[in-house]
Amino acid sequence: MKRNILFGMAWLVMVFSVLLTGCGQNKNAANEVKDQPAKADVAQVTVPGPMAGTVMTKEYVYQIGKLMYFWGWPLVNMHNRVLVMRQVPEPGLNGGAVPVAPVGQLCMLSDYITPAERYVACPNQDVVYGFGIGMLNESPVVLQVPDFGDRFWLVQMVNQRTDGIGGLGAMYGSKPGFYMIVGPDWKGETPQGITEVIHSNTNMVVVCPRAFMNNTPEDKAAIQPLINQLMMYPVAQFDGKMKTKEWAKVPSFPDANKSGTGAEVAFVIPEKFFEEFPAVLKEVPALTGEESMYTSFSYVLEAANKNPELKAALQKAAVDAEKELIEPLRQFKNVGVPVGNYWNTTKNGAAFGTDYLSRTAAARTNIFVNQPVETIYYNQDFDGTGKDLNGTANYTITFKKEELPAVKGFWSLTVYDQHHFFYQNPEKIYSLGTKNKDLKLNADGSLTIYLSNKKPDGNKLSNWLPIPAAKFGFLLRAYWPEESMVKGYTPPAVVIVK
């Protein structure tokens, strides 16, 4: 299976390079001519792009269709999340679990996210989350930030490509105040009282606040007045005064999108993809070098609209690409860069640019990842011998004193089921880390985490992570990592207990 995946990815890289050649080589060739001595017989070198009206076979359309599906999967995913938000009457909780809000606003949770959440895979129970979407062509938005003091906080902002924009959080030294987010075509004036203007290169911006919270009643109470000042609203509502919202009292809405299978809510439907994809090409401007690729995509879509046989080839391409290219990326082992002991990490999270493989892999596995300066994620599907993790066995992970994640924020280890959501267990323990004040160190300062399906004896209980009696995986998160982790870090191996 992995060989087939690698073959498919290699094919995608080859096709991408061909499509990008038109624009990229043209610019390079032009620069080479410009640097030469002026001669009357030196002609400007140009590389022509696709020719409109060229005959296309169904086999060609099928192959380019798979490419379009893989490339466009994250963008269509984001596009369809906006449609969900447009149905929300006011900030509240979908299914009592997921923060949702009308476009231009956000909603905060007031506690850790619950295991019922199915809108974003790989959640954590270290922070109080928020979520909102702005459509900046409709209105710039103002984001309120209170004074968090020494508490770790971060407001993640990503564009429709899932690349981060700006930098707002404890690691940036950001101040309390009012931050206005504007789109690529904004030419207005900045209202008096705005702390900073943040520019997005797409009209869609997703805003995901996170504020760290210790797992104690005292801290859960202390964080409430702070998160109640975290708000987002259209710029027309800005008056220079800090608004408040008691997030613990927002309404709950029925969740019409819940799959009922335990899997993530599907925001990309293969059978509908090519009905939605043309709109996405118009919404998201091409990056430098992508112009010829956009043109090629448009010509294929135009040809398919005129020819039922080609349209059917596109439909088949979407269905096959979902199964053959996207679905394998649900497994941690197929995502990121190996760093040792069978751990992988994504080194360019939320800064993907034209790294389409990493962007789509992250979107399938754990959409809305942070930039590395904000968070580093290490994903694991194997024990230290390379065998699949399975809860029919017991495991340990021991961090030597010098191997504990070096962070200015916090770290955690979270167990996930086959769908990359919390393993629901009677003890309601989903992760361990900085938030847990009762973790017990070994005599030499090391820390051992015990992973088993059955509850261990008392002296191991504080360091126990329940695992399902089936295949599972987990993530090690390092929020606000020290420079040593950014340069390179290998978590310890997962050891099977005999």
C-alpha positions as CSV (number, residue, x, y, z in Angstrom):
1,M,0.0,0.0,0.0
2,K,2.7,2.5,1.0
3,R,4.6,1.8,-2.3
4,N,1.4,2.7,-4.2
5,I,1.0,5.8,-2.2
6,L,4.6,6.9,-2.9
7,F,4.1,6.1,-6.6
8,G,1.0,8.3,-6.7
9,M,2.7,11.1,-4.9
10,A,5.7,11.0,-7.2
11,W,3.3,11.2,-10.2
12,L,1.7,14.3,-8.7
13,V,5.0,16.0,-8.2
14,M,5.9,15.3,-11.8
15,V,2.7,16.7,-13.2
16,F,2.9,19.8,-10.9
17,S,6.4,20.5,-12.2
18,V,5.2,20.3,-15.8
19,L,2.3,22.6,-15.1
20,L,4.4,25.1,-13.3
21,T,7.1,25.1,-15.9
22,G,5.4,27.6,-18.2
23,C,5.5,30.5,-15.8
24,G,8.6,29.6,-13.8
25,Q,10.9,29.0,-16.8
26,N,9.6,32.0,-18.6
27,K,10.7,34.3,-15.8
28,N,14.1,32.6,-15.4
29,A,14.8,32.8,-19.2
30,A,13.8,36.5,-19.2
31,N,16.2,37.2,-16.4
32,E,19.0,35.4,-18.2
33,V,18.5,37.5,-21.4
34,K,18.3,40.7,-19.3
35,D,21.7,40.0,-17.8
36,Q,23.4,39.6,-21.1
37,P,25.1,42.5,-23.0
38,A,22.6,44.3,-25.2
39,K,22.5,43.0,-28.7
40,A,20.1,43.8,-31.5
41,D,19.7,40.1,-32.4
42,V,18.9,38.8,-28.9
43,A,15.2,38.0,-28.8
44,Q,13.1,37.9,-25.7
45,V,12.6,34.2,-24.7
46,T,9.1,33.2,-23.8
47,V,7.5,29.9,-23.0
48,P,3.9,29.6,-24.3
49,G,1.2,28.2,-22.0
50,P,-1.7,25.9,-22.7
51,M,-3.6,26.4,-26.0
52,A,-7.3,27.0,-25.7
53,G,-9.5,24.6,-27.6
54,T,-7.0,21.7,-27.7
55,V,-8.5,18.3,-28.0
56,M,-8.4,16.4,-24.6
57,T,-8.8,12.7,-24.2
58,K,-10.8,11.3,-21.3
59,E,-7.6,9.7,-20.0
60,Y,-5.8,13.0,-19.8
61,V,-8.8,14.7,-18.1
62,Y,-8.9,11.9,-15.6
63,Q,-5.2,12.3,-14.7
64,I,-5.5,16.1,-14.4
65,G,-8.7,15.7,-12.5
66,K,-6.9,13.7,-9.8
67,L,-4.3,16.4,-9.7
68,M,-6.9,19.1,-9.3
69,Y,-8.6,17.1,-6.5
70,F,-5.4,16.6,-4.6
71,W,-4.3,20.2,-5.0
72,G,-7.8,21.7,-4.3
73,W,-8.9,19.5,-1.4
74,P,-7.8,21.9,1.4
75,L,-9.2,24.9,-0.4
76,V,-12.6,23.3,-1.1
77,N,-12.6,22.1,2.5
78,M,-12.3,25.7,3.7
79,H,-14.8,27.0,1.1
80,N,-17.5,24.6,2.5
81,R,-16.8,25.5,6.1
82,V,-17.9,29.0,5.3
83,L,-21.2,27.6,4.0
84,V,-21.8,26.0,7.3
85,M,-21.1,29.2,9.2
86,R,-23.6,31.1,7.0
87,Q,-26.4,28.9,8.5
88,V,-25.5,29.8,12.1
89,P,-27.9,32.4,13.6
90,E,-25.6,33.5,16.5
91,P,-22.5,32.3,18.3
92,G,-23.1,29.0,19.9
93,L,-22.1,25.3,20.1
94,N,-23.0,22.9,17.3
95,G,-24.2,19.7,18.9
96,G,-23.2,21.2,22.3
97,A,-19.5,20.7,21.4
98,V,-18.2,22.8,18.5
99,P,-17.9,26.6,18.6
100,V,-19.6,28.1,15.6
101,A,-20.6,31.7,14.7
102,P,-22.0,33.7,11.8
103,V,-19.4,34.9,9.3
104,G,-17.5,37.8,10.7
105,Q,-17.8,36.6,14.3
106,L,-16.3,34.0,16.5
107,C,-17.4,31.8,19.4
108,M,-15.3,30.6,22.3
109,L,-15.6,27.5,24.4
110,S,-15.5,28.0,28.2
111,D,-13.8,24.6,29.0
112,Y,-11.8,22.0,27.1
113,I,-13.3,20.6,24.0
114,T,-15.4,17.5,24.5
115,P,-15.0,14.1,22.8
116,A,-18.2,14.7,20.9
117,E,-16.3,17.1,18.6
118,R,-16.1,15.9,14.9
119,Y,-15.3,19.1,12.9
120,V,-11.5,19.2,13.3
121,A,-9.5,16.1,13.7
122,C,-6.8,15.8,16.4
123,P,-8.2,18.2,18.9
124,N,-6.4,18.7,22.3
125,Q,-7.5,19.2,25.9
126,D,-4.8,21.7,26.8
127,V,-6.5,24.9,25.7
128,V,-9.8,26.7,25.6
129,Y,-10.6,26.9,21.9
130,G,-12.4,29.4,19.8
131,F,-13.4,29.5,16.1
132,G,-14.6,32.0,13.6
133,I,-14.4,32.8,9.9
134,G,-14.2,36.2,8.3
135,M,-15.0,37.0,4.6
136,L,-12.9,40.1,4.2
137,N,-14.4,41.1,0.9
138,E,-17.7,41.6,2.8
139,S,-16.1,43.4,5.7
140,P,-12.8,43.7,7.6
141,V,-13.1,42.2,11.1
142,V,-11.8,43.4,14.4
143,L,-10.3,41.0,16.9
144,Q,-10.3,41.9,20.6
145,V,-7.4,40.6,22.7
146,P,-7.5,40.9,26.5
147,D,-4.5,41.0,28.8
148,F,-3.6,37.4,29.4
149,G,-0.7,38.2,31.7
150,D,1.6,35.2,32.0
151,R,-0.9,32.8,30.6
152,F,0.0,31.2,27.2
153,W,-2.3,32.3,24.5
154,L,-2.4,32.3,20.7
155,V,-4.8,33.5,18.0
156,Q,-4.1,31.4,15.0
157,M,-5.1,33.1,11.7
158,V,-5.0,31.2,8.4
159,N,-6.0,32.0,4.8
160,Q,-8.0,29.8,2.5
161,R,-4.8,27.9,1.6
162,T,-4.4,27.1,5.4
163,D,-1.2,29.2,5.5
164,G,-0.7,31.4,8.5
165,I,-1.0,35.2,8.3
166,G,0.4,37.6,10.8
167,G,1.5,36.6,14.3
168,L,-0.6,37.1,17.3
169,G,0.1,35.5,20.7
170,A,2.4,35.1,23.7
171,M,5.4,34.0,21.6
172,Y,5.1,37.2,19.5
173,G,5.0,39.5,22.5
174,S,1.6,40.7,21.3
175,K,-0.1,43.4,23.3
176,P,-3.8,43.5,24.4
177,G,-5.9,45.6,22.1
178,F,-7.9,45.7,18.9
179,Y,-6.5,44.0,15.7
180,M,-8.1,44.6,12.4
181,I,-7.8,41.9,9.7
182,V,-8.2,43.1,6.1
183,G,-8.3,41.3,2.7
184,P,-6.1,41.7,-0.4
185,D,-8.1,44.4,-2.0
186,W,-8.7,46.6,1.1
187,K,-7.9,50.3,0.6
188,G,-9.8,51.8,3.5
189,E,-8.7,53.9,6.4
190,T,-7.7,52.5,9.8
191,P,-10.1,53.5,12.5
192,Q,-8.6,55.3,15.5
193,G,-7.9,52.9,18.3
194,I,-6.8,49.9,16.2
195,T,-3.6,48.4,17.6
196,E,-2.5,46.8,14.3
197,V,-3.7,45.9,10.9
198,I,-3.2,42.3,9.7
199,H,-3.3,41.6,6.0
200,S,-4.6,38.4,4.5
201,N,-3.8,37.5,0.9
202,T,-7.2,35.7,0.5
203,N,-10.6,37.1,1.4
204,M,-11.3,34.2,3.7
205,V,-9.6,34.1,7.1
206,V,-10.1,31.5,9.8
207,V,-9.5,32.7,13.3
208,C,-8.8,30.0,16.0
209,P,-7.9,31.5,19.5
210,R,-6.3,29.1,22.0
211,A,-5.7,29.9,25.7
212,F,-3.9,27.4,27.9
213,M,-5.8,26.2,31.0
214,N,-4.5,24.0,33.8
215,N,-6.8,21.0,34.6
216,T,-7.9,22.5,38.0
217,P,-11.2,24.0,39.2
218,E,-9.2,27.2,40.2
219,D,-7.8,27.8,36.8
220,K,-11.0,27.0,35.0
221,A,-12.6,29.8,37.0
222,A,-9.7,32.2,36.6
223,I,-9.7,32.0,32.8
224,Q,-13.4,32.9,32.3
225,P,-13.2,36.7,32.5
226,L,-10.3,36.6,30.1
227,I,-11.8,34.5,27.4
228,N,-15.1,36.5,27.7
229,Q,-13.2,39.5,26.2
230,L,-11.9,37.5,23.2
231,M,-14.3,38.5,20.5
232,M,-14.4,39.2,16.7
233,Y,-16.9,41.4,14.9
234,P,-17.2,43.4,11.6
235,V,-15.3,46.7,11.7
236,A,-18.6,48.7,11.6
237,Q,-19.3,47.5,15.1
238,F,-15.9,48.8,16.4
239,D,-16.2,51.7,18.9
240,G,-12.9,51.5,20.7
241,K,-14.4,49.9,23.8
242,M,-13.7,46.3,24.9
243,K,-16.9,44.3,24.5
244,T,-17.6,41.1,26.5
245,K,-19.6,37.9,26.0
246,E,-20.2,35.2,28.6
247,W,-19.3,32.2,26.5
248,A,-20.4,29.7,29.1
249,K,-24.0,30.8,28.4
250,V,-24.1,30.5,24.6
251,P,-26.9,28.4,23.1
252,S,-26.5,24.9,21.7
253,F,-27.6,24.0,18.2
254,P,-28.6,20.6,16.7
255,D,-25.7,19.3,14.6
256,A,-27.2,18.5,11.2
257,N,-23.8,17.6,9.8
258,K,-22.8,14.9,12.2
259,S,-21.8,11.7,10.4
260,G,-22.8,9.2,13.1
261,T,-19.8,7.0,12.1
262,G,-17.2,8.6,14.5
263,A,-15.4,10.1,11.6
264,E,-14.7,13.7,10.9
265,V,-17.5,15.7,9.3
266,A,-16.9,15.6,5.5
267,F,-16.3,19.0,4.0
268,V,-15.1,17.6,0.7
269,I,-17.6,15.3,-1.1
270,P,-15.9,13.8,-4.2
271,E,-19.2,13.7,-6.2
272,K,-19.7,17.4,-5.6
273,F,-16.0,18.5,-5.8
274,F,-16.0,19.7,-9.5
275,E,-19.2,21.7,-8.9
276,E,-17.4,23.7,-6.2
277,F,-13.9,23.8,-7.5
278,P,-14.4,26.6,-10.2
279,A,-15.6,29.0,-7.5
280,V,-12.5,28.2,-5.4
281,L,-10.2,29.1,-8.3
282,K,-11.8,32.5,-8.5
283,E,-11.7,32.9,-4.7
284,V,-8.0,32.1,-4.2
285,P,-5.5,34.1,-6.2
286,A,-2.7,32.2,-7.9
287,L,0.7,32.3,-6.2
288,T,3.7,33.4,-8.3
289,G,4.4,30.6,-10.7
290,E,0.9,29.1,-10.5
291,E,-0.6,31.1,-13.3
292,S,-0.2,28.4,-16.0
293,M,-1.5,25.7,-13.6
294,Y,-4.7,27.8,-13.1
295,T,-5.0,28.2,-16.8
296,S,-4.6,24.4,-17.4
297,F,-7.2,23.6,-14.8
298,S,-9.6,26.1,-16.3
299,Y,-9.3,24.6,-19.8
300,V,-9.9,21.1,-18.5
301,L,-13.0,22.3,-16.6
302,E,-14.3,24.1,-19.6
303,A,-13.8,21.1,-21.8
304,A,-15.6,18.8,-19.3
305,N,-18.6,21.1,-19.2
306,K,-19.0,20.7,-22.9
307,N,-18.5,17.0,-23.1
308,P,-20.4,14.5,-20.9
309,E,-17.7,11.8,-21.4
310,L,-15.0,14.1,-20.1
311,K,-17.2,15.2,-17.3
312,A,-17.7,11.6,-16.2
313,A,-13.9,11.2,-16.3
314,L,-13.6,14.1,-13.9
315,Q,-16.1,12.6,-11.6
316,K,-14.3,9.3,-11.5
317,A,-11.0,11.1,-10.9
318,A,-12.4,12.7,-7.8
319,V,-13.8,9.5,-6.4
320,D,-10.6,7.6,-7.1
321,A,-8.3,10.4,-5.8
322,E,-10.2,10.5,-2.5
323,K,-9.7,6.7,-2.0
324,E,-6.2,6.4,-3.4
325,L,-4.5,9.7,-2.5
326,I,-6.4,11.4,0.2
327,E,-7.6,8.6,2.5
328,P,-4.1,7.2,3.1
329,L,-3.1,10.5,4.5
330,R,-5.4,9.9,7.5
331,Q,-2.6,7.7,8.8
332,F,0.1,9.5,10.7
333,K,2.8,7.3,9.2
334,N,2.1,8.8,5.8
335,V,2.4,12.4,6.9
336,G,5.4,14.6,7.5
337,V,9.2,14.1,7.8
338,P,10.7,11.2,9.8
339,V,12.7,12.4,12.8
340,G,13.7,9.0,14.4
341,N,12.1,6.4,16.6
342,Y,9.3,6.2,14.0
343,W,8.0,9.7,14.8
344,N,7.1,12.1,12.0
345,T,6.7,15.9,12.1
346,T,5.5,18.6,9.7
347,K,8.3,21.1,9.5
348,N,6.4,23.8,7.5
349,G,3.0,23.8,9.1
350,A,0.8,26.7,8.0
351,A,3.6,27.9,5.8
352,F,3.1,25.5,2.9
353,G,3.5,27.8,-0.1
354,T,3.7,25.4,-3.1
355,D,4.3,22.3,-0.9
356,Y,1.0,20.8,-2.0
357,L,1.7,17.4,-0.5
358,S,2.3,18.7,3.0
359,R,-0.6,21.0,2.8
360,T,-3.1,18.4,1.8
361,A,-1.6,15.8,4.2
362,A,-2.0,18.3,7.1
363,A,-5.5,19.2,6.0
364,R,-6.6,15.5,5.9
365,T,-4.8,14.6,9.2
366,N,-5.0,17.7,11.4
367,I,-6.3,20.8,9.6
368,F,-5.5,24.2,11.2
369,V,-2.0,23.2,12.3
370,N,0.0,26.1,13.7
371,Q,3.3,27.5,12.4
372,P,6.4,25.8,13.8
373,V,7.4,28.9,15.9
374,E,3.9,28.4,17.6
375,T,3.6,24.7,17.8
376,I,5.5,21.6,16.7
377,Y,3.6,18.4,16.3
378,Y,5.1,14.9,16.4
379,N,2.8,12.1,15.2
380,Q,3.1,8.3,15.9
381,D,1.6,5.1,14.6
382,F,4.3,2.6,15.6
383,D,6.1,1.2,18.6
384,G,9.9,1.3,18.8
385,T,10.2,-1.8,16.7
386,G,8.1,-0.5,13.8
387,K,4.9,-2.4,14.6
388,D,1.5,-0.8,14.6
389,L,0.3,0.4,17.9
390,N,-2.5,-1.7,19.2
391,G,-4.3,-1.6,22.6
392,T,-4.2,-5.4,23.0
393,A,-0.6,-4.6,24.2
394,N,0.7,-2.3,26.9
395,Y,3.3,0.4,26.2
396,T,5.5,3.0,27.9
397,I,7.2,6.2,26.8
398,T,10.0,7.4,29.0
399,F,11.4,10.9,28.6
400,K,14.8,11.3,30.1
401,K,15.2,14.5,32.1
402,E,17.0,16.1,29.2
403,E,14.5,14.7,26.7
404,L,11.4,16.4,28.1
405,P,10.0,18.8,25.5
406,A,11.8,22.2,25.8
407,V,8.9,24.7,25.6
408,K,8.1,28.2,26.8
409,G,4.4,27.3,26.5
410,F,3.3,23.7,27.2
411,W,3.5,20.2,25.9
412,S,1.1,17.3,25.8
413,L,0.7,13.7,24.6
414,T,-2.8,12.9,23.2
415,V,-4.2,9.5,22.2
416,Y,-6.5,9.2,19.2
417,D,-8.7,6.5,17.7
418,Q,-8.7,5.4,14.1
419,H,-10.6,8.6,13.1
420,H,-8.1,10.9,14.9
421,F,-10.5,11.8,17.7
422,F,-10.3,11.3,21.4
423,Y,-10.5,7.7,22.6
424,Q,-13.6,7.9,24.8
425,N,-13.0,6.1,28.0
426,P,-14.8,5.9,31.4
427,E,-12.0,7.8,33.1
428,K,-12.3,10.7,30.7
429,I,-8.5,10.9,30.3
430,Y,-7.5,11.9,26.8
431,S,-4.0,13.5,27.2
432,L,-1.2,14.1,29.7
433,G,1.3,16.9,29.9
434,T,1.9,20.3,31.4
435,K,-1.7,20.8,32.5
436,N,-1.5,17.8,34.8
437,K,0.0,18.8,38.1
438,D,0.1,15.3,39.6
439,L,2.5,13.7,37.1
440,K,5.1,11.7,39.0
441,L,8.8,11.8,37.9
442,N,11.1,8.9,38.4
443,A,14.0,9.2,40.9
444,D,16.4,10.3,38.1
445,G,14.1,13.1,36.9
446,S,12.8,11.2,33.9
447,L,9.1,10.8,33.2
448,T,7.3,7.6,32.2
449,I,3.9,7.6,30.6
450,Y,2.0,4.3,30.8
451,L,-0.4,3.4,27.9
452,S,-2.8,0.5,28.4
453,N,-6.4,-0.3,27.8
454,K,-6.9,-1.4,31.4
455,K,-6.3,0.8,34.5
456,P,-2.9,0.1,36.0
457,D,-2.2,-0.1,39.8
458,G,-2.2,3.0,42.0
459,N,1.5,4.1,41.7
460,K,1.1,4.4,37.9
461,L,-2.3,5.9,37.8
462,S,-1.3,9.6,37.7
463,N,0.9,8.9,34.6
464,W,-1.7,6.6,32.8
465,L,-3.1,7.3,29.3
466,P,-6.0,5.0,28.3
467,I,-5.8,3.5,24.8
468,P,-8.4,1.6,22.8
469,A,-8.2,-2.2,22.5
470,A,-7.5,-1.8,18.8
471,K,-5.2,0.2,16.5
472,F,-4.5,3.8,17.7
473,G,-2.1,6.7,17.3
474,F,-1.1,9.8,19.2
475,L,0.4,13.3,18.9
476,L,3.1,14.9,21.0
477,R,2.5,18.7,20.9
478,A,5.1,21.4,21.9
479,Y,3.5,24.8,22.1
480,W,6.0,27.8,21.9
481,P,9.0,25.5,21.5
482,E,12.5,26.5,22.4
483,E,15.0,27.0,19.6
484,S,16.5,23.6,20.3
485,M,13.2,21.9,19.4
486,V,12.8,24.0,16.3
487,K,16.3,23.0,15.1
488,G,15.5,19.3,15.7
489,Y,14.1,17.0,18.3
490,T,13.5,13.2,18.4
491,P,10.9,12.0,21.0
492,P,11.7,8.8,22.8
493,A,10.6,5.5,21.3
494,V,7.3,3.8,22.3
495,V,8.3,0.6,24.2
496,I,6.0,-2.4,24.2
497,V,5.7,-3.9,27.7
498,K,6.3,-7.7,27.7
